Amino acid sequence: MYSFRIIGEEQGCSARLGEIHTSPEAVLTPAFMPVATQGACKAISPLDLRRLGFKVLIANAYHLYLRPGTDVISSHGGLRRYMSWDGAVVTDSGGYQVLSLAKSRKITDEGVSFRSHIDGSEHFFSPATSIAVQESLGSDVMMCFDECPAYDSPYEYVEKSVSLTTRWAKLCKQAKQDGSGALFGIVQGGVYEDLRTRSAKELVDMDFDGYSIGGLGVGEAREATYEIIELCAGLLPRERLRYLMGIGTPADIVRAVALGVDLFDCVIPTRNARNGTLFTSHGKVVIKNSRYAYDRSALDDNCSCYTCGNFSRSYLRHIFMAGEILSLQLMTLHNLYYYSKLMREIRESIEKGTFRQFCSGLIDAEEE
């Protein structure tokens, strides 16, 4: 069964230490979830994710519903067994895909009709469908089905979107079976403070197990992102977990932790790795640059990951430029190690009361 408790707080800001309890795993927060959209984290195995220290990952109900299908996954005993992952599993409802499928979907009060991006087949996703899919996957933490408006949507549209998200949240809660995973409401409202306030209050009144802050990182100005995070975190119950969806540069994470956020996910560490951009203690390294052709040094001399312990920048550049699959694996492993270490250092700094100094140092280094 799911539970969350706060075990420590930083004086002078809203950063806090927490502990999520799920059936398979206890997870210390602040925590980062690698993204396993289709039941696999790209270019890295579940075994390596465990070795890196990750205890929870996030998958997507929409994608798994379409392929391989929930009946296939259920026949294997749920997503955890299907993908050989023994940690906790969070699932997104598919609400973001409502935004990304703008050209092939129709939204009504009852749900969303859309065409599959795989084969063009027609489907209908309702709040009840989304919950049924997530329950069949065996999710430890499920998300309510929501509508995520584009960042530049006019006020009138976002106002209707908030009403729809609230309506769907109620239907999700009604559809949830007793004893299934925890259910989080998702705060929407674009960049409009009054709509964000309304959305948060309506969801809090429904008393969800935790709360997500959605609809950010979709094109709005960066400072607007932080302003909305601060607003939403301040409106959500102190004793419930706060999850910031899809935001995840190292600077974004430490800023959001300072504002009281507990949980994160983002494709940045894995996607950047596949594109040849690596996070290091000295700043980003774009490995395809010719300056690394003869560089015999490790990617990061302050990193203890397998990649940094065994391979030079020159070699990593060579196999990346040659299109070798190994380059994607080694660089993904490094970036996720960096994120795992980052979260561990964040937790340690909060415990020691030095988080604000840690936060300032990391942001200054990233912005140089």
N, C-alpha and C positions, 0 to 999 in steps of 0.2 A: 504493500500500500504506500501511496505517496504522502510525504510530509516535508515541510521546510521549516527550518528554524535559524534565527540569527545567533551567531556565537561570538561576535565581536564587532566593534565599530571604531572608525577613525575619528578622533576629535578634530573639530574644525571643518569637516566636510561630511558628505553623506555616504562615503565609502563604507561598506560593511562586509564582514565575513559571514558566510552562511553554510548550511549543510542541507542538501537535498537527500531524502531517503526514498528509494524506490525498491521494488521487489528484488531486482538483481544487484543493485549497487547503491552505495552512498557516495555522493558527489560533493566535494567542497566547492564553494563559490566565493568570489567570482570565477566562472568557468567558461571555457570556449568549447563549442561543439563543431567538430569537423562535419562537413556537408556530405551526406551519402544519399543524394537525391533519389537515385534509382536502386538503392540498397547496396551501393558500393561507393566508397570514397575514392576518387579518381587517382590512379597511379600509386596506391599504397594499400597494403593488406590490413585486415582487422588485427592480425597478430602484431604488426608494426605499430598500429595505432595504440594498442595496449602497452607495448614497450615504451612508447613515447609518453605514456601517462594519462591518456585520455580515457574517460570513464562513461562518456555519453556522446552520442552523435545524433544528427537529425536527418530524417528521410522525408520524402514528399508523397502524400497520399494520392494526389492527382496522377503523378507519373507511374506509381506502382499499380494503381487501379487500371491504367491503360496497358501496362506491360510490366510483369508477365500476367497480371490479373490477381485479384485478391484470393480467388479460389485456389490458384497455384500455391501462393504463399501460405494460405491457411492449411493446405494439405501437408505442408512441411512443419507445421506446428508454430507458425508465426514468423515474423520477419527476423527476429533474433536468431532463431535456429537456421532459417533459410540462408542467412549471410554469415553464419558462424561468428556472431558477435555476442559476447557474454556480458556486455555492459548495458547501460540504460539506453532506451530509444525514445526520442522525441519525434513526433510527426507534425509537419505542417499540413494544413487542411486542403490546400489547393487554391486558397483565396488569391494569392499573388498571381497565379496563372490566369485568373479572371482578367487581370490587367494585361498580362503579356499576350493573351489571345484576343485582343480587342477586335481584330478583323474577322474573327470566326466564332463569335459568341453573342448571345442575346441574354440580357439580365432581366429577370422578373422578380416580383416579391417572393416567389416560391423557390428560386434558384437560378441556375445558369445553364442554358443550352449551348453546346459548343461542338465543334468538329475536332476530332483528334488530330494533333500535329503529326501523328505517325502514319495514319492511313486514310484520314478524312472521314472516318465513321462518325455518326452523330451520337451524342451522349447528353445526359442531363444530370447535373450535380445539384442536389439540394442540401440544406444543412443536415438533414437526417442521413442522406447518402454519405456525406463526408464523415460523420461520426461512425457510421457502420463500417466504412472502409478502414478508418483508423483503429477501431476496435478489433477488426479482423486481422490487422497487422500485429496486434499485441502491443500497441504503443503504451509506454509508461506515462507519457505526457502528450495529450492531444490539444490541437488548436481548434477554436471555433472557426467555422466557415465565415469569411468576411469579404468585403469588397474593398480593394485597395485602389483608390483613384489616382490618376496621373498627377504629378506634382503641380502642373500648370492648369489643373481643372478649375473652372470658375466656382465661386462660393456656393452658388445655388446647387450645382451638381454635387459638391462635397457634402453639403447639408443633407441632401437626399441619400448620399452614400452612408453617412453616419446613421441615419434612420434605418437603412437596410441592414447595416452591420449589427445594430442593436436587435432588430427583429430576428435576424439569423442566429444571433447569440442565444436568444431565448429558446429558439427551436432546437439548437444544438444541445442545450442543457436538458430539454425535455426528452431528446432522443437518446441521451447517454444512458447506458445500462449500469445498474448498481454494481460496484465491484470492478468496473473497468478502470482504465487509466485516468489520471488527473486531467482536468479540462481547464484551459486558459482562455480568457476573453482577450480580444485584440483591440486595443485603442486605435481608432482611426480619426480622421479629421483634417488631413493635409497639413498645411502650414497655418491654419486658422486657429488661433488660441481659444476662441469661444467654442468652436466645434470640438476641439480636442478635450476641453474641459467637460463639455456635455457628454461626449463619448465615454470618458473615464468614469464620470459619476454614474451614468446609466449602467455600465458594466459592474462597477463596485456594488451597486444596489442588488445585483444578481448573485453576488457572493461566489465568485469563481475560486478555484484552487490557487490560481496565480494569474498574472496579467502580462500580456505582451504589448510592446509598443511597435506598431507596424506602420507601413506607409512612408518610411523615411529612406534616405539614400536612393531615391528614384529620380534625382535631378535637381532637387531644391538646393539653395545656397547652403554652404556648410554651416555658417553661423545660425541659420534658421533651424538646421538639424539639431544643434545643441540646445537652442532655446526651447524647442518642442520636447526634447528628451527631459530637460530640467522641469518643465511644466508638468509633463505626464508623471514623472517619478514622484513629484511632490503631491500629486492627487491620488496616487495609488496607496493601498494600505501598507503600513510599515512592515507588518508581519507576513506579507505575502511576497513570493518571488517575483522579481521584475525582469522580464526578458526583452532585450532589444533585438529586433529581427533584422538580419541582413546587413548590419553595420559592423565593420571589422578591420579597419587599419589599426595598427598598434596605438597610434595617437587617439583614434576614435574610442578605442576600448578604455584606455586609462581616463580619458575625459568623462566617459559615460559611467565608469565605476565611481568616479568622484561625485557624480550626480545621483548615485544610489542604485545603479543597475547591477544585476547579479549574473546574468546569463547572456551569452552571445553566440551567434553563428555567422559565418560569411564564407564565400567561395574565394576570397582574396588570396589566402596563403597557397591554396592548391592551384588556382587559375594562374596566379603570378608565376608560380614555379614552372608550369607548363609553357608559359610564355618567356621563360628565361630571366625572370626578375626575382632576386633573392633578398630576403631580409637578413641583415647582419647587425652586430653591435656597433658597426662603424657607418651604418646607413645602407641604402639599397645598392645591390650589385646587379647590373644588367650584363649577364654573362656573355652575350654575343659580341660585346664590344671588342674590337681588335686589340685593345690594350692588355687583354688577358691571355693572348695567344702564347706568350712565353712565361706566364706568371706561375711560378712553382709553389706559391704559398697556398695555404688552405683558404677556403671560402671565408671563414671567420675564425680568427685565432682565439676567440673567446667561446667557441662552441664545441661541445663534446659529442655531437651527433656522429653517426657512422660516416656520413658524407665528408664532413670536415676532418675526420680522423684518418681518412684513407685516400682522398683524391685532391688533386691540385685544381686551381682555377683553370689552368691551361687544359687539363684533361676534361673538365666539365664543359668548357667552351667547345672543345673538339667534338665530343659526342652529341652535344646539343646541335651544333651546326651540321653534323652528319645525319641528324634525324634519328639517332639511336634511342630506343624506348628506355634504355637504362638511364638516360639523362633526366627524363621526366620522373622516374622513380627516385633517383638520388636527390633531385632538387625539391621534390614534394616532401620527402622525408626531412630534409633540412628545414624548410619553411614551417612545417608542422612542429618540429622540435623547437624552433624559435618561439612559436605561439604557446606551446606547452610550458616552456621556461618562463615566458612573459607572464602567464597567468599564475604560475607558482610564485614568481617574484612579487607580483601584485599582492597575493594573499599574505606572503611573509612580511611585506612592508606594512600592510594594514595591522597585522598582528603586533608588529614592533612599534607602531605609531609613527612610521616614517613614510607613509604613502604619499603625502603631498610633495615631499622632496623627490621621491621616485618619479612621480607623475611629471613634475616640472622638468626633470633631467631627460626623460624619454621624449617628451614633446619638443624640447629645445633641440635635441639631437636629430629628431626626424625632420624638423623644419629647416635645419641648416643646409 
